[in-house]
């Protein structure tokens, strides 16, 4: 059975700018160790992700996708050994 819809043109993927931040003071950059402190500009709680104003895509499990496409594995505080006194 053939589709009646015309084929969509192939386009290049969208590229986010390095920063969407318009706050004063500026939020941490995507390269900064505290990048997760940037403000949320879009979120989809059901799917478990938030887009930060530094163009970092942050997932509920603490994984991240940086603006350059680099993936940061989940890094929950529970992944570190407990401190015992």
HELIX and SHEET records of a PDB file:
HELIX    1   1 UNK A   35  UNK A   37  5                                   3    
HELIX    2   2 UNK A   77  UNK A   79  5                                   3    
SHEET    1   A 5 UNK A  40  UNK A  44  0                                        
SHEET    2   A 5 UNK A  49  UNK A  52 -1                                        
SHEET    3   A 5 UNK A  57  UNK A  59 -1                                        
SHEET    4   A 5 UNK A  64  UNK A  65 -1                                        
SHEET    5   A 5 UNK A  71  UNK A  72 -1                                        
END                                                                             
